[in-house]
Amino acid sequence: MKTLKRTKGPGRPTAHAANTSGIEPGVVYTRAGVIQASGISATRLALLAAEGIKPDWFNLGRRQYVQGSDFIAFMLAAAEHEAKKKAADAEIARYDD
């Protein structure tokens, strides 16, 4: 029986990261679809939502949807929010030394 060898190098990308296709502004995405297309995990979306940064979801039946252009705006807002957090953390660290 053959055994598989482990190869050295970077680990296998997650399913989402390996299959990202990008967000198209004119397309409506389900929650699962936007996670798949963007590579942003459901956990990351939940963490951002806890900090008040949320996509403009709308519901139809039991599913949540978002317009591609709204999700792009959300990603830009999330990136800006994280940059401000990093700058604030760096400022705090500067005074801790």
C-alpha positions in Angstrom: 0.0 0.0 0.0 1.4 3.4 -1.0 1.6 6.2 1.6 1.4 9.8 0.8 4.4 12.0 1.5 3.9 15.3 3.2 5.5 18.1 1.2 7.1 21.1 2.6 5.9 24.6 1.7 2.8 26.7 2.2 -0.3 24.9 3.6 -3.2 24.2 1.4 -5.5 27.3 1.0 -8.9 27.2 2.5 -11.8 26.2 0.3 -13.0 29.8 0.1 -9.6 31.3 -0.6 -8.8 28.8 -3.3 -12.1 29.5 -5.1 -12.5 33.2 -4.9 -13.8 34.9 -8.0 -14.2 38.5 -6.9 -17.3 40.5 -6.3 -19.2 42.0 -9.3 -21.0 45.3 -8.6 -24.2 44.5 -10.5 -24.7 41.0 -9.1 -26.9 40.0 -6.1 -25.2 37.5 -3.8 -26.5 35.1 -1.1 -24.6 35.2 2.1 -22.9 31.9 1.1 -22.2 33.2 -2.4 -20.5 36.4 -1.2 -18.4 34.4 1.3 -17.3 32.1 -1.6 -16.7 34.9 -4.1 -14.8 37.3 -1.7 -12.9 34.8 0.5 -14.1 36.7 3.6 -15.1 34.1 6.2 -18.4 34.0 8.0 -16.5 34.4 11.3 -14.8 37.5 10.0 -18.2 38.9 8.9 -19.5 38.2 12.4 -16.5 39.9 14.1 -16.9 43.0 11.9 -20.7 43.0 12.6 -19.9 43.0 16.4 -17.8 46.1 15.8 -20.7 47.8 13.9 -19.4 47.2 10.4 -22.1 45.3 8.4 -23.0 44.8 4.8 -26.3 46.1 3.7 -28.1 42.6 3.8 -31.7 42.2 2.7 -33.9 39.2 3.4 -36.0 37.3 1.0 -37.6 34.3 2.7 -35.0 32.7 4.9 -32.0 33.8 3.0 -29.9 36.9 3.2 -28.7 38.7 0.1 -26.5 41.7 -0.7 -25.9 43.7 -3.8 -22.3 43.4 -5.1 -21.8 47.1 -5.1 -22.9 47.3 -1.4 -20.6 44.5 -0.4 -17.7 46.3 -2.1 -18.5 49.4 -0.1 -18.6 47.3 3.0 -15.1 45.8 2.3 -13.7 49.3 1.8 -15.3 50.5 5.1 -14.0 47.4 6.9 -10.5 48.0 5.5 -10.6 51.6 6.7 -11.9 50.5 10.1 -9.1 48.0 10.5 -6.5 50.6 9.4 -7.7 53.0 12.1 -7.7 50.2 14.7 -4.1 49.3 13.8 -3.0 53.0 14.0 -4.7 53.4 17.4 -3.1 50.2 18.7 0.3 51.4 17.5 -0.2 54.7 19.2 -1.1 53.0 22.5 1.9 50.7 22.2 4.1 53.7 21.6 3.1 55.1 25.0 3.4 51.7 26.8 7.1 51.6 26.1 
